Amino acid sequence: VLGKYWSTLFNDNFDVGTYSLIGASAVLGGSTRMTISLTAIVMEITNDIYYLMPIMMTIMVSKWVG
């Protein structure tokens, strides 16, 4: 929902799948508390190094908050 809103607000072509990937990583990171292994699992699923830093930061923050 946030990705779609951001796309209409700034008239850019944001990939909604990226926001859902980051959100799913945050939920899993907060509930399972597995920082390094969860980052490796999500990186294996995406197969793209471009998402490494946002996923790492999201998982670390969700672990601190959760």
All heavy atoms as a GROMACS GRO file, in nm:
protein
  509
    1VAL      N    1   0.083  -0.118   0.000
    1VAL     CA    2   0.000   0.000   0.000
    1VAL      C    3   0.088   0.125   0.000
    1VAL      O    4   0.060   0.220  -0.071
    1VAL     CB    5  -0.094  -0.002   0.122
    1VAL    CG1    6  -0.172   0.128   0.134
    1VAL    CG2    7  -0.189  -0.118   0.115
    2LEU      N    8   0.194   0.123   0.079
    2LEU     CA    9   0.282   0.239   0.086
    2LEU      C   10   0.351   0.266  -0.048
    2LEU      O   11   0.364   0.380  -0.090
    2LEU     CB   12   0.388   0.218   0.195
    2LEU     CG   13   0.488   0.330   0.215
    2LEU    CD1   14   0.418   0.458   0.259
    2LEU    CD2   15   0.593   0.290   0.315
    3GLY      N   16   0.394   0.161  -0.115
    3GLY     CA   17   0.458   0.178  -0.244
    3GLY      C   18   0.365   0.237  -0.348
    3GLY      O   19   0.404   0.322  -0.429
    4LYS      N   20   0.241   0.194  -0.348
    4LYS     CA   21   0.142   0.248  -0.443
    4LYS      C   22   0.113   0.394  -0.413
    4LYS      O   23   0.102   0.477  -0.504
    4LYS     CB   24   0.015   0.164  -0.436
    4LYS     CG   25  -0.078   0.187  -0.549
    4LYS     CD   26  -0.014   0.142  -0.677
    4LYS     CE   27  -0.117   0.143  -0.787
    4LYS     NZ   28  -0.056   0.119  -0.916
    5TYR      N   29   0.102   0.429  -0.286
    5TYR     CA   30   0.078   0.568  -0.247
    5TYR      C   31   0.197   0.655  -0.286
    5TYR      O   32   0.180   0.764  -0.338
    5TYR     CB   33   0.054   0.576  -0.096
    5TYR     CG   34   0.044   0.717  -0.044
    5TYR    CD1   35  -0.067   0.795  -0.073
    5TYR    CD2   36   0.147   0.772   0.030
    5TYR    CE1   37  -0.075   0.925  -0.028
    5TYR    CE2   38   0.140   0.901   0.077
    5TYR     CZ   39   0.029   0.977   0.048
    5TYR     OH   40   0.022   1.105   0.093
    6TRP      N   41   0.318   0.609  -0.261
    6TRP     CA   42   0.439   0.682  -0.294
    6TRP      C   43   0.448   0.705  -0.445
    6TRP      O   44   0.489   0.811  -0.491
    6TRP     CB   45   0.559   0.604  -0.244
    6TRP     CG   46   0.686   0.682  -0.238
    6TRP    CD1   47   0.777   0.691  -0.336
    6TRP    CD2   48   0.733   0.762  -0.131
    6TRP    NE1   49   0.882   0.770  -0.297
    6TRP    CE2   50   0.856   0.817  -0.171
    6TRP    CE3   51   0.684   0.794  -0.006
    6TRP    CZ2   52   0.930   0.900  -0.089
    6TRP    CZ3   53   0.758   0.876   0.075
    6TRP    CH2   54   0.878   0.928   0.033
    7SER      N   55   0.408   0.604  -0.521
    7SER     CA   56   0.413   0.614  -0.666
    7SER      C   57   0.316   0.719  -0.718
    7SER      O   58   0.349   0.796  -0.809
    7SER     CB   59   0.380   0.478  -0.727
    7SER     OG   60   0.372   0.488  -0.866
    8THR      N   61   0.196   0.726  -0.662
    8THR     CA   62   0.100   0.825  -0.708
    8THR      C   63   0.133   0.964  -0.657
    8THR      O   64   0.104   1.063  -0.722
    8THR     CB   65  -0.042   0.788  -0.665
    8THR    OG1   66  -0.046   0.775  -0.522
    8THR    CG2   67  -0.086   0.658  -0.729
    9LEU      N   68   0.198   0.972  -0.542
    9LEU     CA   69   0.231   1.102  -0.484
    9LEU      C   70   0.340   1.172  -0.564
    9LEU      O   71   0.330   1.291  -0.593
    9LEU     CB   72   0.276   1.085  -0.338
    9LEU     CG   73   0.309   1.212  -0.261
    9LEU    CD1   74   0.183   1.297  -0.244
    9LEU    CD2   75   0.366   1.177  -0.125
   10PHE      N   76   0.443   1.099  -0.604
   10PHE     CA   77   0.556   1.159  -0.674
   10PHE      C   78   0.559   1.130  -0.823
   10PHE      O   79   0.654   1.166  -0.891
   10PHE     CB   80   0.688   1.113  -0.611
   10PHE     CG   81   0.708   1.168  -0.474
   10PHE    CD1   82   0.697   1.086  -0.363
   10PHE    CD2   83   0.737   1.302  -0.455
   10PHE    CE1   84   0.716   1.136  -0.236
   10PHE    CE2   85   0.755   1.353  -0.329
   10PHE     CZ   86   0.745   1.270  -0.219
   11ASN      N   87   0.458   1.064  -0.874
   11ASN     CA   88   0.447   1.031  -1.016
   11ASN      C   89   0.571   0.958  -1.068
   11ASN      O   90   0.618   0.983  -1.178
   11ASN     CB   91   0.422   1.157  -1.101
   11ASN     CG   92   0.288   1.217  -1.073
   11ASN    OD1   93   0.193   1.147  -1.044
   11ASN    ND2   94   0.279   1.349  -1.081
   12ASP      N   95   0.623   0.870  -0.987
   12ASP     CA   96   0.737   0.788  -1.027
   12ASP      C   97   0.691   0.644  -1.040
   12ASP      O   98   0.586   0.604  -0.993
   12ASP     CB   99   0.850   0.795  -0.924
   12ASP     CG  100   0.926   0.925  -0.932
   12ASP    OD1  101   0.927   0.986  -1.040
   12ASP    OD2  102   0.983   0.965  -0.830
   13ASN      N  103   0.774   0.566  -1.101
   13ASN     CA  104   0.743   0.425  -1.121
   13ASN      C  105   0.820   0.342  -1.018
   13ASN      O  106   0.924   0.286  -1.047
   13ASN     CB  107   0.778   0.382  -1.263
   13ASN     CG  108   0.724   0.246  -1.294
   13ASN    OD1  109   0.644   0.191  -1.221
   13ASN    ND2  110   0.769   0.191  -1.404
   14PHE      N  111   0.767   0.336  -0.896
   14PHE     CA  112   0.828   0.255  -0.792
   14PHE      C  113   0.779   0.112  -0.804
   14PHE      O  114   0.665   0.087  -0.839
   14PHE     CB  115   0.792   0.308  -0.652
   14PHE     CG  116   0.864   0.434  -0.617
   14PHE    CD1  117   0.802   0.556  -0.625
   14PHE    CD2  118   0.995   0.428  -0.576
   14PHE    CE1  119   0.869   0.672  -0.593
   14PHE    CE2  120   1.063   0.544  -0.543
   14PHE     CZ  121   1.000   0.666  -0.551
   15ASP      N  122   0.867   0.022  -0.773
   15ASP     CA  123   0.831  -0.119  -0.776
   15ASP      C  124   0.766  -0.156  -0.643
   15ASP      O  125   0.829  -0.148  -0.537
   15ASP     CB  126   0.956  -0.203  -0.799
   15ASP     CG  127   0.925  -0.349  -0.818
   15ASP    OD1  128   0.809  -0.380  -0.851
   15ASP    OD2  129   1.016  -0.431  -0.802
   16VAL      N  130   0.641  -0.194  -0.648
   16VAL     CA  131   0.567  -0.229  -0.527
   16VAL      C  132   0.625  -0.355  -0.464
   16VAL      O  133   0.622  -0.372  -0.342
   16VAL     CB  134   0.417  -0.246  -0.560
   16VAL    CG1  135   0.337  -0.282  -0.438
   16VAL    CG2  136   0.362  -0.119  -0.622
   17GLY      N  137   0.683  -0.442  -0.544
   17GLY     CA  138   0.744  -0.563  -0.492
   17GLY      C  139   0.861  -0.535  -0.399
   17GLY      O  140   0.887  -0.611  -0.306
   18THR      N  141   0.933  -0.426  -0.424
   18THR     CA  142   1.045  -0.390  -0.338
   18THR      C  143   0.995  -0.354  -0.198
   18THR      O  144   1.051  -0.397  -0.098
   18THR     CB  145   1.122  -0.271  -0.397
   18THR    OG1  146   1.165  -0.306  -0.528
   18THR    CG2  147   1.241  -0.235  -0.312
   19TYR      N  148   0.888  -0.278  -0.191
   19TYR     CA  149   0.832  -0.242  -0.062
   19TYR      C  150   0.776  -0.364   0.010
   19TYR      O  151   0.787  -0.375   0.132
   19TYR     CB  152   0.723  -0.136  -0.077
   19TYR     CG  153   0.780   0.001  -0.104
   19TYR    CD1  154   0.786   0.050  -0.233
   19TYR    CD2  155   0.829   0.079  -0.002
   19TYR    CE1  156   0.839   0.176  -0.258
   19TYR    CE2  157   0.882   0.204  -0.025
   19TYR     CZ  158   0.887   0.251  -0.154
   19TYR     OH  159   0.940   0.374  -0.178
   20SER      N  160   0.718  -0.455  -0.062
   20SER     CA  161   0.666  -0.575   0.002
   20SER      C  162   0.779  -0.664   0.051
   20SER      O  163   0.768  -0.729   0.156
   20SER     CB  164   0.574  -0.652  -0.092
   20SER     OG  165   0.644  -0.695  -0.205
   21LEU      N  166   0.891  -0.668  -0.022
   21LEU     CA  167   1.008  -0.744   0.022
   21LEU      C  168   1.065  -0.686   0.151
   21LEU      O  169   1.096  -0.760   0.245
   21LEU     CB  170   1.114  -0.745  -0.087
   21LEU     CG  171   1.247  -0.809  -0.050
   21LEU    CD1  172   1.230  -0.960  -0.041
   21LEU    CD2  173   1.352  -0.772  -0.151
   22ILE      N  174   1.079  -0.555   0.157
   22ILE     CA  175   1.131  -0.490   0.277
   22ILE      C  176   1.035  -0.508   0.394
   22ILE      O  177   1.078  -0.533   0.508
   22ILE     CB  178   1.158  -0.341   0.249
   22ILE    CG1  179   1.259  -0.324   0.136
   22ILE    CG2  180   1.203  -0.269   0.374
   22ILE    CD1  181   1.395  -0.379   0.167
   23GLY      N  182   0.906  -0.498   0.370
   23GLY     CA  183   0.807  -0.519   0.476
   23GLY      C  184   0.807  -0.661   0.528
   23GLY      O  185   0.798  -0.684   0.649
   24ALA      N  186   0.818  -0.758   0.438
   24ALA     CA  187   0.823  -0.898   0.481
   24ALA      C  188   0.950  -0.925   0.560
   24ALA      O  189   0.948  -1.000   0.659
   24ALA     CB  190   0.816  -0.990   0.360
   25SER      N  191   1.060  -0.864   0.521
   25SER     CA  192   1.184  -0.879   0.596
   25SER      C  193   1.172  -0.819   0.736
   25SER      O  194   1.223  -0.876   0.833
   25SER     CB  195   1.300  -0.810   0.524
   25SER     OG  196   1.319  -0.866   0.398
   26ALA      N  197   1.103  -0.708   0.746
   26ALA     CA  198   1.084  -0.645   0.878
   26ALA      C  199   0.998  -0.732   0.969
   26ALA      O  200   1.028  -0.747   1.087
   26ALA     CB  201   1.020  -0.508   0.861
   27VAL      N  202   0.892  -0.789   0.915
   27VAL     CA  203   0.805  -0.874   0.996
   27VAL      C  204   0.880  -0.999   1.041
   27VAL      O  205   0.874  -1.038   1.159
   27VAL     CB  206   0.678  -0.911   0.917
   27VAL    CG1  207   0.600  -1.020   0.987
   27VAL    CG2  208   0.590  -0.789   0.899
   28LEU      N  209   0.951  -1.062   0.950
   28LEU     CA  210   1.027  -1.181   0.987
   28LEU      C  211   1.140  -1.149   1.084
   28LEU      O  212   1.167  -1.225   1.177
   28LEU     CB  213   1.084  -1.248   0.862
   28LEU     CG  214   0.985  -1.324   0.776
   28LEU    CD1  215   1.051  -1.368   0.647
   28LEU    CD2  216   0.932  -1.444   0.851
   29GLY      N  217   1.207  -1.036   1.064
   29GLY     CA  218   1.316  -0.998   1.154
   29GLY      C  219   1.268  -0.966   1.294
   29GLY      O  220   1.335  -0.999   1.392
   30GLY      N  221   1.152  -0.905   1.305
   30GLY     CA  222   1.100  -0.872   1.437
   30GLY      C  223   1.044  -0.993   1.510
   30GLY      O  224   1.049  -0.999   1.633
   31SER      N  225   0.992  -1.088   1.437
   31SER     CA  226   0.930  -1.203   1.503
   31SER      C  227   1.028  -1.317   1.530
   31SER      O  228   1.016  -1.385   1.631
   31SER     CB  229   0.812  -1.255   1.420
   31SER     OG  230   0.857  -1.298   1.294
   32THR      N  231   1.127  -1.337   1.443
   32THR     CA  232   1.218  -1.450   1.462
   32THR      C  233   1.349  -1.412   1.528
   32THR      O  234   1.417  -1.499   1.580
   32THR     CB  235   1.251  -1.518   1.328
   32THR    OG1  236   1.317  -1.424   1.244
   32THR    CG2  237   1.128  -1.571   1.262
   33ARG      N  238   1.388  -1.284   1.524
   33ARG     CA  239   1.511  -1.236   1.585
   33ARG      C  240   1.636  -1.299   1.527
   33ARG      O  241   1.736  -1.315   1.596
   33ARG     CB  242   1.510  -1.258   1.736
   33ARG     CG  243   1.392  -1.206   1.807
   33ARG     CD  244   1.419  -1.070   1.847
   33ARG     NE  245   1.357  -1.038   1.975
   33ARG     CZ  246   1.355  -0.915   2.016
   33ARG    NH1  247   1.411  -0.823   1.943
   33ARG    NH2  248   1.298  -0.885   2.128
   34MET      N  249   1.632  -1.338   1.400
   34MET     CA  250   1.748  -1.396   1.332
   34MET      C  251   1.803  -1.292   1.235
   34MET      O  252   1.751  -1.276   1.126
   34MET     CB  253   1.710  -1.521   1.255
   34MET     CG  254   1.653  -1.631   1.338
   34MET     SD  255   1.622  -1.782   1.245
   34MET     CE  256   1.558  -1.728   1.091
   35THR      N  257   1.906  -1.221   1.273
   35THR     CA  258   1.954  -1.110   1.192
   35THR      C  259   2.035  -1.156   1.071
   35THR      O  260   1.997  -1.131   0.957
   35THR     CB  261   2.040  -1.015   1.278
   35THR    OG1  262   1.966  -0.982   1.395
   35THR    CG2  263   2.072  -0.890   1.203
   36ILE      N  264   2.145  -1.221   1.096
   36ILE     CA  265   2.238  -1.257   0.989
   36ILE      C  266   2.179  -1.366   0.899
   36ILE      O  267   2.184  -1.357   0.777
   36ILE     CB  268   2.374  -1.304   1.046
   36ILE    CG1  269   2.435  -1.194   1.133
   36ILE    CG2  270   2.468  -1.344   0.934
   36ILE    CD1  271   2.464  -1.066   1.059
   37SER      N  272   2.123  -1.470   0.960
   37SER     CA  273   2.071  -1.580   0.879
   37SER      C  274   1.950  -1.537   0.798
   37SER      O  275   1.934  -1.580   0.683
   37SER     CB  276   2.036  -1.699   0.968
   37SER     OG  277   1.940  -1.662   1.064
   38LEU      N  278   1.866  -1.450   0.853
   38LEU     CA  279   1.750  -1.403   0.778
   38LEU      C  280   1.793  -1.315   0.662
   38LEU      O  281   1.735  -1.322   0.553
   38LEU     CB  282   1.654  -1.328   0.869
   38LEU     CG  283   1.525  -1.282   0.805
   38LEU    CD1  284   1.445  -1.403   0.755
   38LEU    CD2  285   1.443  -1.202   0.901
   39THR      N  286   1.896  -1.234   0.683
   39THR     CA  287   1.949  -1.154   0.573
   39THR      C  288   2.000  -1.243   0.461
   39THR      O  289   1.975  -1.217   0.344
   39THR     CB  290   2.061  -1.062   0.623
   39THR    OG1  291   2.010  -0.981   0.729
   39THR    CG2  292   2.112  -0.973   0.512
   40ALA      N  293   2.070  -1.349   0.497
   40ALA     CA  294   2.121  -1.442   0.396
   40ALA      C  295   2.008  -1.512   0.324
   40ALA      O  296   2.013  -1.530   0.201
   40ALA     CB  297   2.213  -1.544   0.462
   41ILE      N  298   1.903  -1.551   0.396
   41ILE     CA  299   1.789  -1.619   0.334
   41ILE      C  300   1.718  -1.526   0.235
   41ILE      O  301   1.687  -1.566   0.122
   41ILE     CB  302   1.692  -1.669   0.441
   41ILE    CG1  303   1.754  -1.785   0.520
   41ILE    CG2  304   1.559  -1.712   0.380
   41ILE    CD1  305   1.677  -1.822   0.644
   42VAL      N  306   1.693  -1.404   0.275
   42VAL     CA  307   1.623  -1.309   0.187
   42VAL      C  308   1.711  -1.273   0.067
   42VAL      O  309   1.660  -1.259  -0.045
   42VAL     CB  310   1.580  -1.184   0.265
   42VAL    CG1  311   1.522  -1.079   0.173
   42VAL    CG2  312   1.479  -1.220   0.372
   43MET      N  313   1.841  -1.262   0.088
   43MET     CA  314   1.929  -1.235  -0.025
   43MET      C  315   1.932  -1.351  -0.124
   43MET      O  316   1.941  -1.331  -0.244
   43MET     CB  317   2.072  -1.206   0.024
   43MET     CG  318   2.086  -1.070   0.087
   43MET     SD  319   2.031  -0.936  -0.018
   43MET     CE  320   2.136  -0.958  -0.158
   44GLU      N  321   1.924  -1.473  -0.074
   44GLU     CA  322   1.917  -1.589  -0.163
   44GLU      C  323   1.786  -1.589  -0.242
   44GLU      O  324   1.783  -1.630  -0.358
   44GLU     CB  325   1.928  -1.719  -0.082
   44GLU     CG  326   2.065  -1.746  -0.029
   44GLU     CD  327   2.163  -1.783  -0.138
   44GLU    OE1  328   2.122  -1.850  -0.235
   44GLU    OE2  329   2.280  -1.746  -0.126
   45ILE      N  330   1.679  -1.545  -0.180
   45ILE     CA  331   1.550  -1.542  -0.250
   45ILE      C  332   1.551  -1.436  -0.360
   45ILE      O  333   1.505  -1.461  -0.471
   45ILE     CB  334   1.436  -1.516  -0.149
   45ILE    CG1  335   1.417  -1.637  -0.059
   45ILE    CG2  336   1.306  -1.484  -0.221
   45ILE    CD1  337   1.322  -1.612   0.056
   46THR      N  338   1.604  -1.317  -0.330
   46THR     CA  339   1.601  -1.210  -0.429
   46THR      C  340   1.707  -1.227  -0.536
   46THR      O  341   1.687  -1.186  -0.649
   46THR     CB  342   1.622  -1.073  -0.362
   46THR    OG1  343   1.750  -1.072  -0.298
   46THR    CG2  344   1.513  -1.042  -0.264
   47ASN      N  345   1.822  -1.284  -0.500
   47ASN     CA  346   1.932  -1.304  -0.592
   47ASN      C  347   1.980  -1.172  -0.653
   47ASN      O  348   2.017  -1.164  -0.769
   47ASN     CB  349   1.895  -1.404  -0.702
   47ASN     CG  350   2.015  -1.463  -0.768
   47ASN    OD1  351   2.124  -1.460  -0.712
   47ASN    ND2  352   1.996  -1.518  -0.888
   48ASP      N  353   1.978  -1.065  -0.570
   48ASP     CA  354   2.021  -0.933  -0.616
   48ASP      C  355   2.091  -0.861  -0.501
   48ASP      O  356   2.032  -0.840  -0.395
   48ASP     CB  357   1.900  -0.852  -0.664
   48ASP     CG  358   1.940  -0.728  -0.739
   48ASP    OD1  359   2.060  -0.707  -0.761
   48ASP    OD2  360   1.849  -0.652  -0.778
   49ILE      N  361   2.214  -0.821  -0.522
   49ILE     CA  362   2.293  -0.756  -0.417
   49ILE      C  363   2.246  -0.612  -0.393
   49ILE      O  364   2.277  -0.553  -0.290
   49ILE     CB  365   2.443  -0.762  -0.454
   49ILE    CG1  366   2.531  -0.735  -0.332
   49ILE    CG2  367   2.477  -0.663  -0.564
   49ILE    CD1  368   2.536  -0.847  -0.237
   50TYR      N  369   2.168  -0.557  -0.484
   50TYR     CA  370   2.118  -0.420  -0.472
   50TYR      C  371   2.032  -0.401  -0.347
   50TYR      O  372   2.031  -0.294  -0.288
   50TYR     CB  373   2.039  -0.384  -0.598
   50TYR     CG  374   1.975  -0.248  -0.594
   50TYR    CD1  375   2.052  -0.133  -0.609
   50TYR    CD2  376   1.839  -0.233  -0.576
   50TYR    CE1  377   1.994  -0.008  -0.606
   50TYR    CE2  378   1.781  -0.109  -0.573
   50TYR     CZ  379   1.859   0.002  -0.588
   50TYR     OH  380   1.802   0.126  -0.585
   51TYR      N  381   1.964  -0.505  -0.304
   51TYR     CA  382   1.874  -0.495  -0.189
   51TYR      C  383   1.942  -0.528  -0.057
   51TYR      O  384   1.876  -0.531   0.046
   51TYR     CB  385   1.755  -0.590  -0.207
   51TYR     CG  386   1.672  -0.558  -0.328
   51TYR    CD1  387   1.656  -0.649  -0.430
   51TYR    CD2  388   1.609  -0.435  -0.339
   51TYR    CE1  389   1.580  -0.620  -0.540
   51TYR    CE2  390   1.533  -0.404  -0.450
   51TYR     CZ  391   1.520  -0.498  -0.550
   51TYR     OH  392   1.444  -0.469  -0.660
   52LEU      N  393   2.072  -0.552  -0.056
   52LEU     CA  394   2.140  -0.596   0.065
   52LEU      C  395   2.132  -0.492   0.177
   52LEU      O  396   2.092  -0.525   0.289
   52LEU     CB  397   2.286  -0.630   0.036
   52LEU     CG  398   2.369  -0.675   0.155
   52LEU    CD1  399   2.313  -0.804   0.212
   52LEU    CD2  400   2.514  -0.692   0.116
   53MET      N  401   2.169  -0.369   0.151
   53MET     CA  402   2.172  -0.267   0.256
   53MET      C  403   2.033  -0.234   0.310
   53MET      O  404   2.016  -0.227   0.433
   53MET     CB  405   2.242  -0.141   0.206
   53MET     CG  406   2.267  -0.040   0.316
   53MET     SD  407   2.360  -0.106   0.455
   53MET     CE  408   2.522  -0.113   0.388
   54PRO      N  409   1.930  -0.213   0.227
   54PRO     CA  410   1.798  -0.188   0.285
   54PRO      C  411   1.745  -0.305   0.366
   54PRO      O  412   1.683  -0.284   0.472
   54PRO     CB  413   1.708  -0.162   0.163
   54PRO     CG  414   1.799  -0.126   0.054
   54PRO     CD  415   1.928  -0.193   0.082
   55ILE      N  416   1.772  -0.427   0.322
   55ILE     CA  417   1.726  -0.544   0.396
   55ILE      C  418   1.799  -0.554   0.529
   55ILE      O  419   1.737  -0.580   0.633
   55ILE     CB  420   1.743  -0.672   0.312
   55ILE    CG1  421   1.641  -0.673   0.199
   55ILE    CG2  422   1.726  -0.796   0.397
   55ILE    CD1  423   1.661  -0.783   0.099
   56MET      N  424   1.931  -0.532   0.529
   56MET     CA  425   2.007  -0.539   0.653
   56MET      C  426   1.960  -0.434   0.753
   56MET      O  427   1.940  -0.465   0.871
   56MET     CB  428   2.156  -0.519   0.625
   56MET     CG  429   2.224  -0.639   0.568
   56MET     SD  430   2.396  -0.612   0.522
   56MET     CE  431   2.463  -0.535   0.664
   57MET      N  432   1.940  -0.312   0.707
   57MET     CA  433   1.897  -0.206   0.798
   57MET      C  434   1.757  -0.232   0.851
   57MET      O  435   1.729  -0.211   0.969
   57MET     CB  436   1.902  -0.070   0.727
   57MET     CG  437   2.041  -0.029   0.685
   57MET     SD  438   2.156  -0.021   0.822
   57MET     CE  439   2.090   0.115   0.914
   58THR      N  440   1.669  -0.281   0.765
   58THR     CA  441   1.532  -0.309   0.807
   58THR      C  442   1.527  -0.420   0.911
   58THR      O  443   1.457  -0.410   1.011
   58THR     CB  444   1.447  -0.348   0.685
   58THR    OG1  445   1.452  -0.244   0.590
   58THR    CG2  446   1.304  -0.374   0.725
   59ILE      N  447   1.604  -0.525   0.888
   59ILE     CA  448   1.604  -0.637   0.982
   59ILE      C  449   1.665  -0.596   1.115
   59ILE      O  450   1.614  -0.633   1.222
   59ILE     CB  451   1.676  -0.758   0.920
   59ILE    CG1  452   1.590  -0.816   0.807
   59ILE    CG2  453   1.702  -0.865   1.025
   59ILE    CD1  454   1.656  -0.926   0.730
   60MET      N  455   1.771  -0.515   1.112
   60MET     CA  456   1.832  -0.472   1.238
   60MET      C  457   1.738  -0.381   1.318
   60MET      O  458   1.725  -0.397   1.439
   60MET     CB  459   1.964  -0.400   1.210
   60MET     CG  460   2.072  -0.495   1.164
   60MET     SD  461   2.228  -0.414   1.132
   60MET     CE  462   2.273  -0.365   1.296
   61VAL      N  463   1.671  -0.289   1.252
   61VAL     CA  464   1.579  -0.200   1.322
   61VAL      C  465   1.459  -0.278   1.375
   61VAL      O  466   1.415  -0.254   1.488
   61VAL     CB  467   1.534  -0.084   1.229
   61VAL    CG1  468   1.419  -0.007   1.287
   61VAL    CG2  469   1.651   0.007   1.201
   62SER      N  470   1.408  -0.372   1.298
   62SER     CA  471   1.294  -0.448   1.347
   62SER      C  472   1.332  -0.539   1.463
   62SER      O  473   1.251  -0.564   1.552
   62SER     CB  474   1.233  -0.532   1.233
   62SER     OG  475   1.323  -0.632   1.192
   63LYS      N  476   1.456  -0.584   1.467
   63LYS     CA  477   1.501  -0.663   1.582
   63LYS      C  478   1.514  -0.575   1.705
   63LYS      O  479   1.477  -0.616   1.815
   63LYS     CB  480   1.635  -0.729   1.550
   63LYS     CG  481   1.683  -0.821   1.659
   63LYS     CD  482   1.812  -0.891   1.624
   63LYS     CE  483   1.858  -0.977   1.739
   63LYS     NZ  484   1.982  -1.045   1.709
   64TRP      N  485   1.565  -0.454   1.689
   64TRP     CA  486   1.577  -0.363   1.803
   64TRP      C  487   1.440  -0.321   1.856
   64TRP      O  488   1.420  -0.310   1.975
   64TRP     CB  489   1.655  -0.239   1.765
   64TRP     CG  490   1.800  -0.261   1.743
   64TRP    CD1  491   1.878  -0.360   1.797
   64TRP    CD2  492   1.887  -0.186   1.659
   64TRP    NE1  493   2.006  -0.350   1.753
   64TRP    CE2  494   2.015  -0.243   1.667
   64TRP    CE3  495   1.868  -0.075   1.578
   64TRP    CZ2  496   2.123  -0.193   1.599
   64TRP    CZ3  497   1.976  -0.026   1.509
   64TRP    CH2  498   2.103  -0.083   1.519
   65VAL      N  499   1.346  -0.296   1.766
   65VAL     CA  500   1.213  -0.252   1.806
   65VAL      C  501   1.133  -0.367   1.868
   65VAL      O  502   1.065  -0.352   1.967
   65VAL     CB  503   1.137  -0.192   1.686
   65VAL    CG1  504   0.990  -0.169   1.719
   65VAL    CG2  505   1.202  -0.063   1.642
   66GLY      N  506   1.145  -0.486   1.806
   66GLY     CA  507   1.069  -0.603   1.852
   66GLY      C  508   1.133  -0.659   1.974
   66GLY      O  509   1.088  -0.720   2.059
   0.00000   0.00000   0.00000
